[in-house]
Amino acid sequence: MKPILTTLIEPIPASELNREQKIKQRGLLSQQTLAQQNRLYADTAGVSIHCRSAGFTPAFHDTQSGRSVISRYVDGRPAPLHLLDGLPADWVTDYDADGHVKAVRPGVIAGFLRAGRFYTREQAAKAA
């Protein structure tokens, strides 16, 4: 078994890019899509481990309400990477059998906050 951090940041194969684009088009964020995004942006500041030094904090943005929140553990502590379990309950659409967030409503995207501004993964990769 690979360590989770290694699994999350391996480059995404070209054959999976079409799948990633389809997931983005549907707008459904899940643990699986977070892992795919981490692979897609593996060698850029679009992942948490590469952008902290530039002042970015892992966050989520709800495009429907315009609200952005930092990533948090379920107990409310700030998390150093993107975790769904600490999201506002009204953003969550599905939980697994253990009570962990499985998916959130369409329009919620992962990215970063810096100086009060939300950056998508792509924007953070370019800005860092």
Secondary structure, DSSP 8 states (H G I E B T S, - for coil): ---HHHHHHS---HHHHHHHHHHHHHT--BHHHHHHHHHHTTTSTTSHHHHGGGT-EEEEEETTT--EEE-B-TTS-B-SS--STTS-GGGEEEE-TTS-EEEE-TTEEEEEEETTEEEEHHHHHHH-
